[in-house]
Amino acid sequence: MSIRIAVGQFHELTEEKLRFAAQIGATGIQMNAPTLPGETHWEEKDLRELVTKTEAHGLKFEAIESVPKMDGDTDWNHRGRAPAIGYMQGLVRMCVLMAARAA
């Protein structure tokens, strides 16, 4: 079993953060609710830019924590179970398609 070290918990993917991750020997990055265009959903091209930018620094884009804020959310971004599940299913399908295109 191997362990991967990722740097994360940030909303903006900057050159400084990517350089830092590479300098400390991390193998990837993880983001928390990245700041992207779109008020209710993210577009594939915007996610692809994050992946491409990360890979250009020799790192792997490991994960995204959280989802975009949805209409009717609380201040803590709590979502109803059904909308969150549907959104996550769509996000997983999109990631599978992105991985297939990259292969």
VMD Tcl script that builds the backbone (N, CA, C; Angstrom):
set m [mol new atoms 309]
animate dup $m
set s [atomselect $m all]
$s set {name element resname resid chain x y z} {
  {N N MET 1 A 0.837 -1.176 0.000}
  {CA C MET 1 A 0.000 0.000 0.000}
  {C C MET 1 A 0.885 1.244 0.000}
  {N N SER 2 A 0.532 2.219 -0.808}
  {CA C SER 2 A 1.306 3.454 -0.835}
  {C C SER 2 A 0.441 4.612 -0.354}
  {N N ILE 3 A 1.086 5.612 0.160}
  {CA C ILE 3 A 0.401 6.800 0.646}
  {C C ILE 3 A 0.789 7.967 -0.246}
  {N N ARG 4 A -0.226 8.741 -0.673}
  {CA C ARG 4 A 0.038 9.942 -1.465}
  {C C ARG 4 A -0.199 11.153 -0.571}
  {N N ILE 5 A 0.658 12.133 -0.708}
  {CA C ILE 5 A 0.513 13.370 0.047}
  {C C ILE 5 A 0.019 14.451 -0.899}
  {N N ALA 6 A -1.091 15.083 -0.534}
  {CA C ALA 6 A -1.657 16.163 -1.345}
  {C C ALA 6 A -1.791 17.417 -0.480}
  {N N VAL 7 A -1.638 18.561 -1.110}
  {CA C VAL 7 A -1.826 19.842 -0.449}
  {C C VAL 7 A -3.212 20.339 -0.842}
  {N N GLY 8 A -3.921 20.971 0.081}
  {CA C GLY 8 A -5.243 21.410 -0.321}
  {C C GLY 8 A -5.952 22.308 0.652}
  {N N GLN 9 A -7.277 22.274 0.506}
  {CA C GLN 9 A -8.201 23.081 1.285}
  {C C GLN 9 A -8.157 24.549 0.898}
  {N N PHE 10 A -7.940 24.839 -0.357}
  {CA C PHE 10 A -7.976 26.222 -0.811}
  {C C PHE 10 A -8.992 26.371 -1.935}
  {N N HIS 11 A -9.420 27.613 -2.177}
  {CA C HIS 11 A -10.450 27.907 -3.182}
  {C C HIS 11 A -9.859 28.381 -4.503}
  {N N GLU 12 A -8.665 28.942 -4.454}
  {CA C GLU 12 A -8.005 29.469 -5.652}
  {C C GLU 12 A -6.763 28.638 -5.945}
  {N N LEU 13 A -6.561 28.269 -7.203}
  {CA C LEU 13 A -5.382 27.511 -7.607}
  {C C LEU 13 A -4.359 28.486 -8.171}
  {N N THR 14 A -3.385 28.875 -7.348}
  {CA C THR 14 A -2.397 29.870 -7.762}
  {C C THR 14 A -1.061 29.211 -8.074}
  {N N GLU 15 A -0.232 29.925 -8.818}
  {CA C GLU 15 A 1.115 29.437 -9.116}
  {C C GLU 15 A 1.889 29.218 -7.818}
  {N N GLU 16 A 1.716 30.125 -6.875}
  {CA C GLU 16 A 2.424 30.028 -5.597}
  {C C GLU 16 A 2.063 28.736 -4.861}
  {N N LYS 17 A 0.797 28.379 -4.831}
  {CA C LYS 17 A 0.359 27.159 -4.146}
  {C C LYS 17 A 0.867 25.916 -4.870}
  {N N LEU 18 A 0.852 25.952 -6.197}
  {CA C LEU 18 A 1.348 24.804 -6.960}
  {C C LEU 18 A 2.852 24.629 -6.776}
  {N N ARG 19 A 3.605 25.731 -6.784}
  {CA C ARG 19 A 5.055 25.646 -6.542}
  {C C ARG 19 A 5.336 25.101 -5.146}
  {N N PHE 20 A 4.600 25.586 -4.158}
  {CA C PHE 20 A 4.774 25.119 -2.781}
  {C C PHE 20 A 4.529 23.612 -2.685}
  {N N ALA 21 A 3.440 23.140 -3.283}
  {CA C ALA 21 A 3.128 21.706 -3.245}
  {C C ALA 21 A 4.262 20.887 -3.854}
  {N N ALA 22 A 4.775 21.332 -4.990}
  {CA C ALA 22 A 5.879 20.617 -5.640}
  {C C ALA 22 A 7.151 20.681 -4.798}
  {N N GLN 23 A 7.436 21.838 -4.207}
  {CA C GLN 23 A 8.658 22.010 -3.410}
  {C C GLN 23 A 8.691 21.112 -2.178}
  {N N ILE 24 A 7.530 20.871 -1.555}
  {CA C ILE 24 A 7.533 20.036 -0.346}
  {C C ILE 24 A 7.400 18.553 -0.663}
  {N N GLY 25 A 7.310 18.212 -1.944}
  {CA C GLY 25 A 7.270 16.818 -2.341}
  {C C GLY 25 A 5.882 16.200 -2.384}
  {N N ALA 26 A 4.844 17.035 -2.335}
  {CA C ALA 26 A 3.485 16.507 -2.460}
  {C C ALA 26 A 3.311 15.950 -3.869}
  {N N THR 27 A 2.434 14.979 -4.012}
  {CA C THR 27 A 2.184 14.399 -5.327}
  {C C THR 27 A 0.945 14.969 -5.993}
  {N N GLY 28 A 0.140 15.711 -5.220}
  {CA C GLY 28 A -1.080 16.258 -5.796}
  {C C GLY 28 A -1.654 17.379 -4.965}
  {N N ILE 29 A -2.802 17.870 -5.451}
  {CA C ILE 29 A -3.516 18.926 -4.734}
  {C C ILE 29 A -4.985 18.534 -4.624}
  {N N GLN 30 A -5.654 19.144 -3.656}
  {CA C GLN 30 A -7.085 18.953 -3.428}
  {C C GLN 30 A -7.670 20.326 -3.175}
  {N N MET 31 A -8.826 20.605 -3.746}
  {CA C MET 31 A -9.436 21.922 -3.572}
  {C C MET 31 A -10.750 21.811 -2.814}
  {N N ASN 32 A -11.102 22.876 -2.109}
  {CA C ASN 32 A -12.362 22.945 -1.388}
  {C C ASN 32 A -13.218 24.016 -2.044}
  {N N ALA 33 A -14.305 23.593 -2.678}
  {CA C ALA 33 A -15.228 24.506 -3.356}
  {C C ALA 33 A -14.474 25.551 -4.173}
  {N N PRO 34 A -13.777 25.122 -5.239}
  {CA C PRO 34 A -12.996 26.081 -6.019}
  {C C PRO 34 A -13.834 27.230 -6.548}
  {N N THR 35 A -13.216 28.392 -6.600}
  {CA C THR 35 A -13.875 29.570 -7.164}
  {C C THR 35 A -13.846 29.443 -8.679}
  {N N LEU 36 A -14.995 29.146 -9.250}
  {CA C LEU 36 A -15.130 28.960 -10.696}
  {C C LEU 36 A -16.346 29.740 -11.178}
  {N N PRO 37 A -16.391 30.050 -12.484}
  {CA C PRO 37 A -17.587 30.702 -13.017}
  {C C PRO 37 A -18.802 29.785 -12.832}
  {N N GLY 38 A -19.948 30.336 -12.823}
  {CA C GLY 38 A -21.172 29.544 -12.699}
  {C C GLY 38 A -21.732 29.621 -11.292}
  {N N GLU 39 A -22.980 30.003 -11.198}
  {CA C GLU 39 A -23.581 30.168 -9.879}
  {C C GLU 39 A -24.165 28.875 -9.335}
  {N N THR 40 A -24.575 27.954 -10.211}
  {CA C THR 40 A -25.207 26.732 -9.721}
  {C C THR 40 A -24.506 25.454 -10.161}
  {N N HIS 41 A -23.567 25.559 -11.089}
  {CA C HIS 41 A -22.834 24.366 -11.522}
  {C C HIS 41 A -21.505 24.774 -12.157}
  {N N TRP 42 A -20.620 23.816 -12.265}
  {CA C TRP 42 A -19.313 24.044 -12.883}
  {C C TRP 42 A -19.322 23.461 -14.283}
  {N N GLU 43 A -18.541 24.047 -15.161}
  {CA C GLU 43 A -18.428 23.568 -16.538}
  {C C GLU 43 A -17.170 22.723 -16.686}
  {N N GLU 44 A -17.218 21.760 -17.609}
  {CA C GLU 44 A -16.082 20.870 -17.834}
  {C C GLU 44 A -14.821 21.652 -18.190}
  {N N LYS 45 A -14.949 22.682 -19.044}
  {CA C LYS 45 A -13.763 23.432 -19.469}
  {C C LYS 45 A -13.062 24.090 -18.280}
  {N N ASP 46 A -13.833 24.558 -17.304}
  {CA C ASP 46 A -13.241 25.195 -16.127}
  {C C ASP 46 A -12.529 24.171 -15.240}
  {N N LEU 47 A -13.140 22.999 -15.086}
  {CA C LEU 47 A -12.492 21.927 -14.318}
  {C C LEU 47 A -11.240 21.432 -15.042}
  {N N ARG 48 A -11.338 21.327 -16.371}
  {CA C ARG 48 A -10.190 20.867 -17.168}
  {C C ARG 48 A -9.018 21.839 -17.005}
  {N N GLU 49 A -9.287 23.144 -16.936}
  {CA C GLU 49 A -8.219 24.130 -16.722}
  {C C GLU 49 A -7.493 23.879 -15.403}
  {N N LEU 50 A -8.236 23.547 -14.356}
  {CA C LEU 50 A -7.612 23.243 -13.061}
  {C C LEU 50 A -6.703 22.032 -13.173}
  {N N VAL 51 A -7.196 20.991 -13.844}
  {CA C VAL 51 A -6.410 19.765 -14.011}
  {C C VAL 51 A -5.148 20.039 -14.830}
  {N N THR 52 A -5.291 20.735 -15.944}
  {CA C THR 52 A -4.158 21.038 -16.816}
  {C C THR 52 A -3.106 21.872 -16.095}
  {N N LYS 53 A -3.554 22.896 -15.369}
  {CA C LYS 53 A -2.637 23.762 -14.619}
  {C C LYS 53 A -1.886 22.964 -13.557}
  {N N THR 54 A -2.590 22.068 -12.887}
  {CA C THR 54 A -1.966 21.223 -11.858}
  {C C THR 54 A -0.939 20.286 -12.481}
  {N N GLU 55 A -1.306 19.621 -13.556}
  {CA C GLU 55 A -0.405 18.669 -14.213}
  {C C GLU 55 A 0.827 19.351 -14.785}
  {N N ALA 56 A 0.712 20.618 -15.171}
  {CA C ALA 56 A 1.865 21.356 -15.690}
  {C C ALA 56 A 2.944 21.516 -14.625}
  {N N HIS 57 A 2.585 21.368 -13.364}
  {CA C HIS 57 A 3.543 21.457 -12.261}
  {C C HIS 57 A 3.978 20.069 -11.771}
  {N N GLY 58 A 3.632 19.028 -12.547}
  {CA C GLY 58 A 4.017 17.673 -12.185}
  {C C GLY 58 A 3.199 17.095 -11.040}
  {N N LEU 59 A 2.022 17.656 -10.808}
  {CA C LEU 59 A 1.162 17.212 -9.717}
  {C C LEU 59 A -0.121 16.600 -10.271}
  {N N LYS 60 A -0.809 15.870 -9.418}
  {CA C LYS 60 A -2.084 15.269 -9.789}
  {C C LYS 60 A -3.213 16.036 -9.099}
  {N N PHE 61 A -4.269 16.339 -9.845}
  {CA C PHE 61 A -5.452 16.958 -9.265}
  {C C PHE 61 A -6.248 15.836 -8.611}
  {N N GLU 62 A -6.171 15.718 -7.296}
  {CA C GLU 62 A -6.712 14.570 -6.577}
  {C C GLU 62 A -8.218 14.638 -6.329}
  {N N ALA 63 A -8.714 15.784 -5.884}
  {CA C ALA 63 A -10.120 15.821 -5.467}
  {C C ALA 63 A -10.646 17.244 -5.336}
  {N N ILE 64 A -11.969 17.334 -5.364}
  {CA C ILE 64 A -12.681 18.561 -5.034}
  {C C ILE 64 A -13.598 18.230 -3.861}
  {N N GLU 65 A -13.492 19.023 -2.824}
  {CA C GLU 65 A -14.389 18.870 -1.690}
  {C C GLU 65 A -15.477 19.927 -1.795}
  {N N SER 66 A -16.698 19.521 -1.595}
  {CA C SER 66 A -17.862 20.390 -1.627}
  {C C SER 66 A -18.340 20.565 -3.061}
  {N N VAL 67 A -19.461 21.214 -3.207}
  {CA C VAL 67 A -20.069 21.472 -4.509}
  {C C VAL 67 A -20.495 22.937 -4.547}
  {N N PRO 68 A -20.839 23.467 -5.720}
  {CA C PRO 68 A -21.255 24.868 -5.762}
  {C C PRO 68 A -22.472 25.115 -4.873}
  {N N LYS 69 A -22.562 26.306 -4.354}
  {CA C LYS 69 A -23.724 26.698 -3.547}
  {C C LYS 69 A -24.972 26.628 -4.427}
  {N N MET 70 A -26.038 26.100 -3.880}
  {CA C MET 70 A -27.278 25.961 -4.625}
  {C C MET 70 A -28.320 26.939 -4.101}
  {N N ASP 71 A -29.300 27.281 -4.929}
  {CA C ASP 71 A -30.398 28.151 -4.499}
  {C C ASP 71 A -31.041 27.577 -3.248}
  {N N GLY 72 A -31.320 28.437 -2.288}
  {CA C GLY 72 A -31.986 27.996 -1.073}
  {C C GLY 72 A -31.060 27.436 -0.015}
  {N N ASP 73 A -29.725 27.478 -0.262}
  {CA C ASP 73 A -28.768 26.990 0.735}
  {C C ASP 73 A -28.819 27.831 2.000}
  {N N THR 74 A -28.378 27.239 3.079}
  {CA C THR 74 A -28.207 27.981 4.322}
  {C C THR 74 A -26.866 28.702 4.268}
  {N N ASP 75 A -26.577 29.504 5.256}
  {CA C ASP 75 A -25.279 30.179 5.326}
  {C C ASP 75 A -24.130 29.177 5.390}
  {N N TRP 76 A -24.404 27.982 5.856}
  {CA C TRP 76 A -23.360 26.947 5.979}
  {C C TRP 76 A -23.296 26.061 4.748}
  {N N ASN 77 A -24.001 26.415 3.688}
  {CA C ASN 77 A -24.028 25.643 2.431}
  {C C ASN 77 A -24.582 24.238 2.593}
  {N N HIS 78 A -25.518 24.058 3.511}
  {CA C HIS 78 A -26.179 22.759 3.615}
  {C C HIS 78 A -27.121 22.609 2.439}
  {N N ARG 79 A -27.180 21.447 1.889}
  {CA C ARG 79 A -28.036 21.193 0.738}
  {C C ARG 79 A -29.011 20.064 1.074}
  {N N GLY 80 A -30.101 20.035 0.343}
  {CA C GLY 80 A -31.004 18.887 0.472}
  {C C GLY 80 A -30.308 17.645 -0.068}
  {N N ARG 81 A -30.648 16.502 0.477}
  {CA C ARG 81 A -29.992 15.250 0.095}
  {C C ARG 81 A -30.160 14.940 -1.398}
  {N N ALA 82 A -31.360 15.015 -1.932}
  {CA C ALA 82 A -31.592 14.646 -3.335}
  {C C ALA 82 A -30.823 15.532 -4.314}
  {N N PRO 83 A -30.864 16.882 -4.206}
  {CA C PRO 83 A -30.089 17.693 -5.149}
  {C C PRO 83 A -28.588 17.410 -5.068}
  {N N ALA 84 A -28.076 17.217 -3.859}
  {CA C ALA 84 A -26.641 16.956 -3.707}
  {C C ALA 84 A -26.250 15.630 -4.346}
  {N N ILE 85 A -27.057 14.611 -4.157}
  {CA C ILE 85 A -26.756 13.300 -4.748}
  {C C ILE 85 A -26.786 13.399 -6.264}
  {N N GLY 86 A -27.808 14.049 -6.826}
  {CA C GLY 86 A -27.888 14.199 -8.280}
  {C C GLY 86 A -26.715 14.983 -8.842}
  {N N TYR 87 A -26.333 16.049 -8.150}
  {CA C TYR 87 A -25.195 16.846 -8.600}
  {C C TYR 87 A -23.916 16.013 -8.574}
  {N N MET 88 A -23.701 15.275 -7.487}
  {CA C MET 88 A -22.478 14.480 -7.370}
  {C C MET 88 A -22.439 13.374 -8.428}
  {N N GLN 89 A -23.581 12.760 -8.727}
  {CA C GLN 89 A -23.613 11.750 -9.787}
  {C C GLN 89 A -23.207 12.356 -11.129}
  {N N GLY 90 A -23.716 13.542 -11.419}
  {CA C GLY 90 A -23.331 14.227 -12.658}
  {C C GLY 90 A -21.861 14.575 -12.680}
  {N N LEU 91 A -21.325 15.024 -11.547}
  {CA C LEU 91 A -19.907 15.369 -11.458}
  {C C LEU 91 A -19.029 14.143 -11.676}
  {N N VAL 92 A -19.426 13.009 -11.102}
  {CA C VAL 92 A -18.662 11.771 -11.291}
  {C C VAL 92 A -18.691 11.362 -12.760}
  {N N ARG 93 A -19.867 11.436 -13.398}
  {CA C ARG 93 A -19.943 11.083 -14.828}
  {C C ARG 93 A -19.040 11.989 -15.662}
  {N N MET 94 A -19.018 13.284 -15.341}
  {CA C MET 94 A -18.174 14.218 -16.074}
  {C C MET 94 A -16.694 13.880 -15.874}
  {N N CYS 95 A -16.304 13.543 -14.657}
  {CA C CYS 95 A -14.904 13.196 -14.387}
  {C C CYS 95 A -14.488 11.937 -15.146}
  {N N VAL 96 A -15.396 10.964 -15.239}
  {CA C VAL 96 A -15.110 9.745 -16.008}
  {C C VAL 96 A -14.890 10.102 -17.470}
  {N N LEU 97 A -15.739 10.968 -18.027}
  {CA C LEU 97 A -15.567 11.401 -19.410}
  {C C LEU 97 A -14.254 12.148 -19.615}
  {N N MET 98 A -13.904 13.009 -18.668}
  {CA C MET 98 A -12.646 13.769 -18.769}
  {C C MET 98 A -11.451 12.810 -18.747}
  {N N ALA 99 A -11.502 11.818 -17.881}
  {CA C ALA 99 A -10.400 10.850 -17.793}
  {C C ALA 99 A -10.285 10.053 -19.086}
  {N N ALA 100 A -11.409 9.668 -19.676}
  {CA C ALA 100 A -11.383 8.926 -20.931}
  {C C ALA 100 A -10.803 9.761 -22.064}
  {N N ARG 101 A -11.135 11.048 -22.085}
  {CA C ARG 101 A -10.591 11.937 -23.128}
  {C C ARG 101 A -9.086 12.144 -22.955}
  {N N ALA 102 A -8.637 12.146 -21.720}
  {CA C ALA 102 A -7.212 12.380 -21.453}
  {C C ALA 102 A -6.369 11.153 -21.783}
  {N N ALA 103 A -7.005 9.977 -21.800}
  {CA C ALA 103 A -6.264 8.723 -22.029}
  {C C ALA 103 A -5.876 8.543 -23.475}
}
mol reanalyze $m
mol bondsrecalc $m
mol representation Tube
mol addrep $m
